Amino acid sequence: YGCEWGDETGVTEGFEQHGYDGEDFLAFDLKTLNWIAPMTQAVITKHKWDSDTALNEQKKHYYTQTCIEWLKKYLDYGKSTLMRT
């Protein structure tokens, strides 16, 4: 899981993916607030996680707000080190 921020464009993205036995198992779609199950074995879990709308809203807030705020803080903290030539 994580987030991305384009400092020039201001575009933000968030992602959460889970794997099992070396394969993609579930991924969170931030636009629809639903889970994507690329394999049939994940469908039961997808339905269970889709039904927890409060948690999915919380995840949306985390990936679009909280995670971005922390990312900007960490980039600011490390700016002097990152800008060394």
HELIX and SHEET records of a PDB file:
HELIX    1   1 THR A   40  ALA A   42  5                                   3    
HELIX    2   2 VAL A   43  ASP A   50  1                                   8    
HELIX    3   3 THR A   53  HIS A   61  1                                   9    
HELIX    4   4 TYR A   62  THR A   66  3                                   5    
HELIX    5   5 CYS A   67  TYR A   77  1                                  11    
HELIX    6   6 LYS A   79  LEU A   82  1                                   4    
SHEET    1   A 2 GLY A   2  TRP A   5  0                                        
SHEET    2   A 2 THR A  12  PHE A  15 -1                                        
SHEET    1   B 3 GLN A  17  TYR A  20  0                                        
SHEET    2   B 3 GLU A  23  ASP A  29 -1                                        
SHEET    3   B 3 ASN A  34  ILE A  36 -1                                        
END                                                                             
